[in-house]
Amino acid sequence: MAGIISAIGYIGFTSSQMLAGAKLASASFEGFDMTTALIVMGIITVGYTVLGGMNAVIYTDTIQWIVLIGGLCFIGIPLAYNAIGGIDAIRSTVSKDFLSMGNVTWQTLVNWGVTIIPIWFVGMTLYQRIYASRDVKEAKKAWFIAGLFEWPIMAFMGVALGLFARVAAEQGMFEHLGFLNASMMDPEMGLPLLLKTILPIGLMGNNDVCLFFCNTINSR
């Protein structure tokens, strides 16, 4: 039963990860079309997992999370917040609904309950990590730490960057890229376009990695 649910759930989950990475790459590198980017992301994601097994997943996850958290906390969020003009600019640009914790419909909650919550009970990646722990104590500690990073830390940082991207789009920050306002663009393109616009070239590499995994989490 767990295998069937995982297979169904991870078809959408894995494909959304690859699509998020492809959108990021196509937005960051000129002349890199979506189809080519999607193929490259798929090969890299599947290849290192197949060749390296569980060790590859553990080591790369650790490095990725360090780059992700560090890049967002010390580079992405501060620079984006400053570029859009701070809290006053946010409040004057978007409606109050964007700043409310209760701005969610019951249909969305049901959708999350069907597509996200069951995966946490049967996800093969979660069981792999539990079985890889030295003992029960280590498994419990790792589960708690991972949960803390996933929510609220990563969840709120991802939402914050998404909000900054929306404000930037409404301010016309992406006009030079062909997007006059937020209604003219794919919402998932906002984040990579924001960092592409505000970051100097030397910092784009680290934050491209950060955004790939940020989009991965948000796509869930």
N, C-alpha and C positions, 0 to 999 in steps of 0.2 A: 504493500500500500504506500509506504513512504517513497519507494522507488518511482512509482507511477506519478505521485504528486510532484516529486522533485523534477521528473522529466518534463512534465507539463509546465511547471513554474519556471524552470531554468531555460526553457526555449525562449521565452520572452525576456527573461532577465539577462541572459548572456547576449542575446541579439541587441538589446538596448545598450549594453555596455560597449559593444563594438560600434554601434551607430553613434553613440556619444563621442567616442574617440575619433571617429571618422569626421564628424562635424567639427570637432576642435581642430583637427589637422587641416581640413580643407579651408577653414577660416583663418588659420595662422600662416599657411604657406600658399603664396600665390601660384596659380597654375596646377594646384593639386586637387583634382576633381574628387567628388564624393565617392564614386565607385572604386577608384584606385585606393583612396584612403581606407575604405571599408575592408578591402582585400588585405591591405597591409596590416591593419589592426587585427584582423582575424588570424592571420598567419602568426603574428607575434604572440598573441594571447594563447592560442592553442599550442603553438610550437614549444614555448618555454615550459609550459605545464606538462606536455607529453614527454619531453626530453629529460626534464629535471625532477619530475614527480613531486612528492610532498615537500621535499627540501627546497625545491625551486620556488614553490608557492609561499612557504614560510619566509624565506630570506627576502624575496622580492616584495612581499607584503610589508615586511618590517621596514625596508628601505623606502618604499613608496609612502608609507604612513608618516615617516620622519620628514620626508620632503614635503608631503602634503600639509601636515600641521604647521611646520616651520614656514613654508612658503605663504600659506594663508595668513597666519598670525602676524608675521613680521614684514611681509611684502605686499601681498595681494589686497587684503582688507584695508590696511592703513593708507596705501596709495590711492585705492579706489574711493575711499571715504573722503579723502582730501580733494581728489579730482572733481567730484560732483558737488562739492561745496558744503559738506557736513550735514548735520541733522536739520538745520533750517531749510536747506535746499530740498531735502527729502520730503519734509512736511509740506512745503509749498508746491511740490511737483506732483506727488501722488495723492490719491484720496486716503481718508482715514482708514478705509477697509484694509489697505496694505499694511497698516501698522497694528492691526488687531489680531490677537491670538484666537479669536472666535470666528474669524472670517472663513468658515468652512461649512459646506452643506452636508446634510445627512447622506446624500447620495455619494459624496466623496468619501465619507467615513466608511460606508458600506463597501465601496470599491477597494479602499485600502485593506479592509478586513478580509476581503476575498483574495486579493492579489498579493498581499505582503505578509500578513500575520501567519498564515499556514506554513509559509516557507521557513519561518524561524523555528518551527517545531520539527520539520523533516529535512531541513537543508543539509545536503551531504557535506558541504564545506564545514559546517558547524560540527558535525559528528567527527569528521576527519581530525579537526583540531583537538577535540576532546580526547579522542583515542591516542593522539600524539603526545598528550601531556604525561609528565612523569608519574603523577599520582592524582588522587581525587582533590587534594588540597590545591595543587597547582592548576588543575582544570577549573575549579571554582574561582580562583583568583584571576585567571586569564579571562574567564567569561565575564566577570564583573568589570575588569579594566576595558575590555573590548566594547562592552555595552555602554560604558561611560563615554568613550571616545565616539561611538556611533551616535548616541543621543544622551545628552543634549549638545555636546561640543560640536561634532561635525554637522549635525542637523542645522543648528542655528547659524554656523558660519556659512554653510551653503545657501541658506535662505537670505542671509545678509548680503552676500555677493550677488545673488539674483535680484534683490531689491535695488542694489546699487546700479546694476546693469539696466534695469527698467528706468531708473531716474536718468541715467546717462543717455538712454535712447530718446526719452522725452525731451531732454535738453538739446537734442540735435548733435550729440557728440560723435555719432556715427555717420553724419551726412557725407563726409569725404569717402566713405565706403559704399555709398549708394542707398543708405537707409535714412530717410528723413525723420521718421518717428517709429515708436514701438509697433504700431499696427502694420508696418510694412515689412516686418522681419519675423523669422522663425524664433519663438521665445528661447529655444535651446541654443541659439547662436549668440544671445546677448552676452553671456559670460565670457566666451573666448574673444569676442569683439571688444569687450570692455578692457580686458587685460592687454590685448593687442594695441589698443589705443593709448593706454596710460603708462605702460611699462617701457623702459628703454630696451634696446635690442639685447643687451647683455643679460637681462633678467628674464627674457621671454622663455628660455629653455626650461628653467626650473618650474616656472608657473604653468607651462604647457602640461608638464607632468601632473602638477597639482590639479589643474582643471580637468584633466582626463578622469581622474578618480573622483573629483567633486561631481562631475556630470554623471559618472557612474552611479554614485550614491543617490543623486537627485532623480535619476531616471527610474529608480525603484518606486 
